[in-house]
Amino acid sequence: MRRSFNKVAIPTKTIGALAAAATAAAISAVWVEHRARKAERDNPPVGRFVEVDGVSLHYVDKGTGPAVVLLHGNAVLLQDFIASGLIDRLAERYRVIAFDRPGYGYSGRPRDRLWTATAQAALIRQALVQIGVDQPVVLGHSWGTLVALGMAADAAADLRGLVLVSGYYYPTARADAALVAPAALPIVGDVLRYTVSPLTGRLLLKRTVEAMFSPLPTPADFFNFVSREMILRPVQIKAEAEDAAFMIPAAARFSALYPDLKMPVSIFAGVDDKVIDPQANSVRLHREIAHSTLVIARGAGHMVHYAVPAEIVEAIDLMSAGQSVETGDSNASIDETSAAERLPVTPAEA
């Protein structure tokens, strides 16, 4: 018996539009890949590499003395700590190790595992063993605080102390995480990272960085250290999107562990942080960790390590000497009464 099927005719205009879109996407992908390779030629690695569990980690190792490990946030590179002056200040009397976290800068981020804060913490711990570092003070900024907390939560952790700067410590709904999450998805994310994401990122980057530094101006030489083009590579966009997706679960997991932390903890935040509410995060964390100290810097935003680097170094000095750290006053003081009310959240996570 014969069966007949009705053929659906696709209009010629539709076919033409689809072909044009596919061509535009292909051209965009070639352009994005070209820019990414050029970014790497123009910004060669500034440090060393260590191979850990099949992952190549890029890091800077400077100075001698007790070790201090620096973990950067989202949307930047280890050069953020060079630009802020922290590496040079600390290297005067410490061995300072600053990592490109997995997927950032020149560090790899294989697809064979989920790069949660716990997974990143385990990788950094292994790297420190391989390069001969023990009992470090670990400083994390923003998303890097979650990795620092992941290191501290390990039963075998042997840290001299934690310095947590502008961190996100308690799970809350975040529109910024939802907005960037699609770039982390398989297939769809691959398309976005080579077409739309680098283009929109290029348009929004300046404003995003300004929001991170606000109310202070962005340092004039910031992008001389932290390359725009390195940030906009598809590999880093993927890392940023995945980290944003893992941020809330990480805070939920770690929040139950804070009262049990035994090492000294120094907490820093900017009173005018427009990215992460210091009242709901840093102040609350200070209350939960009885032996912690807290500095909320007036006139500073999310990039508080640019505003009060001397106070951060002093906290590390006192922590390394086994002394308690006093909370500051005047320029670095707690303002608990109105901070939460006047800190809107913007779609940026450094």
C-alpha positions as CSV (number, residue, x, y, z in Angstrom):
1,M,0.0,0.0,0.0
2,R,1.3,3.4,-0.9
3,R,1.5,6.2,1.6
4,S,1.8,9.8,0.6
5,F,3.4,12.4,2.7
6,N,2.9,16.1,2.5
7,K,6.1,18.0,2.1
8,V,6.5,21.2,4.2
9,A,7.9,24.0,2.1
10,I,10.4,26.3,3.9
11,P,10.2,29.8,2.4
12,T,13.3,30.9,0.5
13,K,13.6,34.0,2.7
14,T,13.7,31.8,5.9
15,I,16.4,29.6,4.4
16,G,18.4,32.7,3.4
17,A,18.0,34.2,6.9
18,L,19.2,31.0,8.5
19,A,22.2,30.8,6.2
20,A,23.0,34.4,6.9
21,A,22.8,33.8,10.7
22,A,25.0,30.7,10.4
23,T,27.6,32.6,8.4
24,A,27.6,35.5,10.9
25,A,28.1,33.1,13.7
26,A,30.9,31.4,12.0
27,I,32.6,34.7,11.2
28,S,32.1,35.8,14.8
29,A,33.7,32.5,16.1
30,V,36.7,33.0,13.9
31,W,37.1,36.6,15.1
32,V,36.7,35.6,18.8
33,E,39.3,32.8,18.4
34,H,41.7,35.2,16.7
35,R,41.3,37.8,19.5
36,A,41.9,35.1,22.1
37,R,45.1,33.9,20.5
38,K,46.3,37.5,20.1
39,A,45.5,38.2,23.7
40,E,47.8,35.4,24.8
41,R,50.6,36.5,22.4
42,D,50.3,40.1,23.8
43,N,50.1,39.0,27.4
44,P,52.5,36.1,28.0
45,P,52.6,34.2,31.4
46,V,54.1,36.3,34.2
47,G,54.9,33.3,36.5
48,R,55.5,29.6,36.6
49,F,53.5,26.5,36.1
50,V,52.9,23.4,38.2
51,E,51.1,20.3,36.9
52,V,48.6,19.0,39.4
53,D,46.2,16.1,38.8
54,G,46.3,16.6,35.1
55,V,45.8,20.4,35.4
56,S,48.4,23.0,34.6
57,L,48.3,25.8,37.2
58,H,49.9,29.2,36.5
59,Y,51.2,31.1,39.6
60,V,53.5,33.8,40.7
61,D,55.9,33.0,43.5
62,K,57.8,36.0,45.0
63,G,59.7,36.8,48.2
64,T,60.9,34.6,51.0
65,G,59.5,33.9,54.5
66,P,56.3,32.5,55.8
67,A,53.9,31.7,53.0
68,V,50.9,33.8,52.0
69,V,48.6,32.4,49.3
70,L,46.4,34.8,47.2
71,L,43.2,33.6,45.5
72,H,41.5,36.1,43.1
73,G,37.8,36.5,42.4
74,N,35.7,36.2,39.3
75,A,36.2,38.2,36.1
76,V,39.9,39.0,36.9
77,L,43.3,37.2,36.9
78,L,46.2,36.9,39.4
79,Q,47.4,40.2,38.0
80,D,44.7,41.8,40.1
81,F,46.9,41.4,43.1
82,I,49.9,42.9,41.2
83,A,47.8,45.9,40.3
84,S,46.6,46.4,43.9
85,G,50.2,46.3,45.1
86,L,49.5,43.5,47.5
87,I,52.1,41.1,46.1
88,D,54.9,43.6,46.2
89,R,53.9,44.8,49.8
90,L,53.7,41.2,51.1
91,A,56.9,40.0,49.3
92,E,59.0,42.3,51.4
93,R,58.8,39.8,54.2
94,Y,56.7,36.8,53.0
95,R,56.8,34.2,50.3
96,V,53.8,35.2,48.2
97,I,52.1,32.7,45.9
98,A,49.3,34.0,43.7
99,F,47.4,31.5,41.5
100,D,45.4,31.9,38.4
101,R,42.4,29.8,39.5
102,P,41.4,27.0,37.1
103,G,40.2,28.4,33.8
104,Y,41.5,31.9,34.5
105,G,44.6,33.4,32.9
106,Y,46.9,30.6,32.0
107,S,45.5,27.9,34.3
108,G,43.8,24.9,32.7
109,R,40.2,23.8,33.5
110,P,39.6,20.4,32.1
111,R,36.0,19.4,31.4
112,D,36.4,16.0,33.1
113,R,35.2,17.3,36.5
114,L,33.0,19.9,38.2
115,W,35.0,22.9,39.3
116,T,33.3,23.7,42.5
117,A,34.9,25.7,45.2
118,T,35.8,22.4,47.0
119,A,37.4,21.0,43.9
120,Q,39.4,24.2,43.3
121,A,40.5,24.2,47.0
122,A,41.7,20.6,46.7
123,L,43.7,21.4,43.6
124,I,45.3,24.4,45.2
125,R,46.2,22.4,48.3
126,Q,47.9,19.8,46.1
127,A,49.8,22.5,44.2
128,L,51.1,24.0,47.5
129,V,52.4,20.6,48.6
130,Q,54.2,20.2,45.3
131,I,55.9,23.6,45.4
132,G,56.9,23.1,49.1
133,V,54.4,25.4,50.9
134,D,53.1,24.6,54.3
135,Q,51.1,26.5,57.0
136,P,50.2,29.4,54.7
137,V,48.0,32.4,55.5
138,V,45.4,32.1,52.7
139,L,43.8,35.3,51.4
140,G,40.7,35.1,49.1
141,H,39.0,38.0,47.4
142,S,35.3,37.7,46.4
143,W,34.8,34.2,44.8
144,G,38.3,33.4,46.0
145,T,37.0,33.5,49.6
146,L,34.9,30.4,48.8
147,V,38.1,28.5,47.7
148,A,39.9,29.8,50.8
149,L,37.0,28.5,52.9
150,G,37.1,25.2,51.1
151,M,40.8,24.9,52.0
152,A,40.0,25.7,55.6
153,A,37.2,23.2,55.8
154,D,39.4,20.3,55.0
155,A,40.0,18.1,58.1
156,A,43.7,18.1,57.3
157,A,44.0,21.9,56.8
158,D,47.1,23.4,58.4
159,L,46.6,27.1,57.8
160,R,48.1,29.9,59.9
161,G,45.0,31.9,59.1
162,L,42.4,33.1,56.7
163,V,42.0,36.6,55.3
164,L,38.6,37.0,53.6
165,V,38.0,40.1,51.5
166,S,34.7,41.1,50.0
167,G,33.3,37.6,50.3
168,Y,29.9,36.0,49.7
169,Y,29.3,33.6,52.6
170,Y,25.5,33.0,52.8
171,P,23.2,31.7,50.0
172,T,20.8,34.3,48.6
173,A,19.1,34.6,45.2
174,R,21.4,36.4,42.8
175,A,20.2,37.7,39.4
176,D,23.8,38.0,38.2
177,A,24.4,34.3,38.6
178,A,21.3,33.4,36.6
179,L,22.2,35.9,33.8
180,V,25.7,34.4,33.1
181,A,24.8,30.7,33.8
182,P,23.8,29.9,30.2
183,A,27.4,30.4,29.1
184,A,28.4,27.4,31.2
185,L,25.9,25.0,29.5
186,P,27.1,22.3,27.1
187,I,26.6,23.1,23.4
188,V,24.5,26.2,24.0
189,G,27.3,27.7,26.1
190,D,29.9,26.8,23.5
191,V,27.9,28.8,20.9
192,L,27.4,31.7,23.3
193,R,31.1,31.9,24.3
194,Y,32.2,32.2,20.7
195,T,29.5,34.6,19.5
196,V,27.4,36.7,21.9
197,S,29.2,36.5,25.2
198,P,32.5,38.1,24.1
199,L,30.7,40.9,22.3
200,T,28.3,41.8,25.1
201,G,31.2,41.4,27.6
202,R,33.2,43.9,25.6
203,L,30.4,46.4,25.8
204,L,29.8,45.9,29.6
205,L,33.3,45.3,30.9
206,K,34.2,49.0,31.6
207,R,30.9,49.6,33.5
208,T,31.2,46.3,35.4
209,V,34.7,47.2,36.6
210,E,33.6,50.7,37.6
211,A,30.8,49.1,39.7
212,M,33.4,46.9,41.4
213,F,35.6,49.8,42.4
214,S,32.8,52.3,43.1
215,P,32.7,54.7,44.9
216,L,36.4,54.9,44.2
217,P,37.5,55.5,40.6
218,T,39.0,52.6,38.6
219,P,42.8,52.9,38.8
220,A,44.1,54.4,35.6
221,D,46.5,51.6,35.0
222,F,44.1,48.7,36.0
223,F,43.7,47.4,32.5
224,N,47.5,47.6,31.9
225,F,47.8,44.8,34.5
226,V,44.5,43.0,34.0
227,S,44.1,42.5,30.3
228,R,40.6,43.1,28.8
229,E,41.3,40.6,26.0
230,M,42.4,37.9,28.4
231,I,39.2,38.3,30.4
232,L,37.1,38.1,27.2
233,R,38.5,34.8,26.0
234,P,35.9,32.0,25.7
235,V,37.8,29.7,28.1
236,Q,37.6,32.4,30.8
237,I,34.0,33.3,30.1
238,K,33.2,29.6,30.7
239,A,35.1,29.6,34.0
240,E,33.3,32.7,35.1
241,A,29.9,31.3,34.2
242,E,30.5,28.0,35.9
243,D,31.8,29.8,39.0
244,A,28.7,32.0,39.1
245,A,26.5,28.9,38.9
246,F,28.5,27.2,41.8
247,M,28.6,30.3,44.0
248,I,25.2,29.8,45.8
249,P,25.6,26.1,46.5
250,A,29.2,26.7,47.8
251,A,28.0,29.3,50.3
252,A,25.1,27.0,51.4
253,R,27.6,24.2,52.0
254,F,30.2,26.2,53.9
255,S,27.8,28.3,56.0
256,A,27.2,25.4,58.4
257,L,31.0,25.1,59.0
258,Y,31.9,28.7,60.0
259,P,31.5,28.3,63.8
260,D,33.9,25.3,63.7
261,L,36.8,27.1,62.1
262,K,39.8,27.0,64.4
263,M,42.4,29.2,62.7
264,P,42.5,33.0,63.0
265,V,40.1,34.8,60.6
266,S,40.3,38.4,59.5
267,I,37.4,39.7,57.4
268,F,37.5,42.8,55.2
269,A,34.8,44.5,53.2
270,G,33.9,47.9,51.7
271,V,31.0,49.8,53.2
272,D,29.8,50.8,49.8
273,D,30.2,47.4,48.1
274,K,27.7,47.3,45.2
275,V,28.4,43.7,44.4
276,I,28.1,41.8,47.7
277,D,26.2,43.2,50.7
278,P,28.7,43.5,53.6
279,Q,26.0,43.6,56.2
280,A,24.4,40.3,55.2
281,N,27.8,38.6,54.6
282,S,30.9,40.0,56.3
283,V,29.2,41.4,59.4
284,R,27.1,38.2,59.8
285,L,30.2,36.0,59.3
286,H,32.1,38.0,62.0
287,R,29.2,37.4,64.4
288,E,29.4,33.6,63.7
289,I,33.1,33.2,64.1
290,A,33.8,34.3,67.7
291,H,37.6,34.7,67.2
292,S,37.4,36.6,63.9
293,T,38.1,40.3,63.4
294,L,36.2,42.6,61.0
295,V,37.2,45.8,59.1
296,I,34.5,47.5,57.0
297,A,36.4,50.3,55.1
298,R,34.5,53.5,54.7
299,G,34.6,55.0,51.2
300,A,35.5,51.6,49.6
301,G,33.6,49.2,47.4
302,H,34.1,45.6,46.3
303,M,37.8,46.1,45.5
304,V,38.6,47.0,49.0
305,H,42.1,45.5,48.7
306,Y,43.0,48.6,46.6
307,A,41.6,50.9,49.3
308,V,43.2,49.5,52.4
309,P,46.2,47.3,51.4
310,A,48.2,48.5,54.4
311,E,45.5,47.3,56.8
312,I,45.3,43.9,55.1
313,V,49.1,43.5,55.3
314,E,49.0,44.5,59.0
315,A,46.4,41.8,59.6
316,I,48.6,39.2,58.0
317,D,51.6,40.5,60.0
318,L,49.7,40.1,63.3
319,M,48.2,36.8,62.3
320,S,51.6,35.4,61.3
321,A,53.0,36.6,64.6
322,G,50.3,34.8,66.5
323,Q,48.7,38.0,67.7
324,S,45.0,39.1,67.6
325,V,44.0,41.7,65.0
326,E,42.2,44.8,66.2
327,T,39.3,46.0,64.1
328,G,40.0,49.5,62.8
329,D,38.3,52.8,63.2
330,S,37.9,56.0,61.2
331,N,38.8,55.0,57.6
332,A,38.3,51.3,58.5
333,S,35.4,50.9,60.8
334,I,32.1,49.0,61.2
335,D,28.9,50.7,60.1
336,E,26.2,48.2,60.8
337,T,23.2,50.5,61.0
338,S,22.6,51.4,57.4
339,A,25.0,49.5,55.2
340,A,22.5,46.9,54.1
341,E,19.9,49.4,53.2
342,R,22.0,51.4,50.8
343,L,23.9,48.7,49.0
344,P,22.0,47.6,45.8
345,V,23.3,44.5,44.1
346,T,24.5,44.9,40.5
347,P,25.1,42.1,38.0
348,A,28.8,41.8,38.6
349,E,30.9,39.4,40.6
350,A,34.6,40.0,40.9
